[in-house]
Structures are given as structure tokens and as C-alpha cells.
Amino acid sequence: MAPIKIKLTKVRESDKPFHPNNIQPGEEREGLMYEAPKVDECFYLQYEGRISHFRTSPVVKIVDENIFETFNSIYQIERL
């Protein structure tokens, strides 16, 4: 998959988070998606022009092509 520029938004915490984090609902991050979310794997967002990345806890459910749930949060992907 070629990298896709996206905005990742935290929609809300999961119903039973494994461990709450300090990411507030509505928080947005922009970067490059190299792979779509996959169940049992962490999702990575590569920041453009930087070596660093953002990583979620493991994905537990794919709701639809734009929304996925991790152990701790529910996220929405928007292609830019």
C-alpha cells in the first residue's frame, strides 16, 4: 500500500479501556498511513517529515473502513 495522508481523530474511549490514556476525545493527529488497521495489531501513524510516529494499543475491532476500536479508544480515519 502506498502511504496515504490521513487525519486520525480519537472519537471516545472504549467501553472498558485496558488502561486509560491522556488522549482526549476529539484530539487529532495528521500523518501518513502505510497500512490499514488490522485486528490484533497496533496501528501506526507516521508523522510527515519526522522520524517519530504515533502508535495505538492493539486493534480489537474494525467498525467500518474509517473507524476502528483499540483496547483503549475508538478512532476515526479521514483521508486528506
C-alpha positions, -999 to 999 in steps of 0.1 A, spaced: 0 0 0 13 34 -9 13 59 20 -19 78 24 -21 112 42 -47 110 69 -61 127 100 -67 104 129 -92 115 155 -100 99 188 -138 96 189 -140 83 225 -126 58 250 -136 22 246 -163 9 269 -138 -9 291 -104 5 284 -75 -17 293 -57 14 307 -70 49 302 -45 73 284 -42 110 283 -56 113 248 -88 133 250 -118 127 227 -116 150 197 -78 151 197 -65 149 161 -32 138 146 -21 141 110 4 119 92 9 90 68 -8 57 70 12 28 54 -11 0 65 -48 0 73 -57 -10 108 -57 -48 115 -72 -67 144 -46 -78 170 -20 -53 157 -11 -18 168 -20 10 143 9 33 133 7 69 121 40 82 107 44 119 112 54 137 80 90 150 79 98 134 112 113 101 124 87 97 151 53 81 149 21 76 169 11 41 179 -22 28 193 -28 -1 215 -38 -33 196 -69 -31 174 -98 -52 187 -125 -44 161 -128 -28 127 -162 -10 128 -160 2 91 -134 14 67 -130 47 86 -135 36 123 -116 11 145 -115 3 181 -84 -5 202 -81 -18 238 -84 18 250 -100 40 223 -122 44 192 -106 62 163 -118 77 130 -96 79 99 -101 107 75 -82 108 42 -67 142 34 
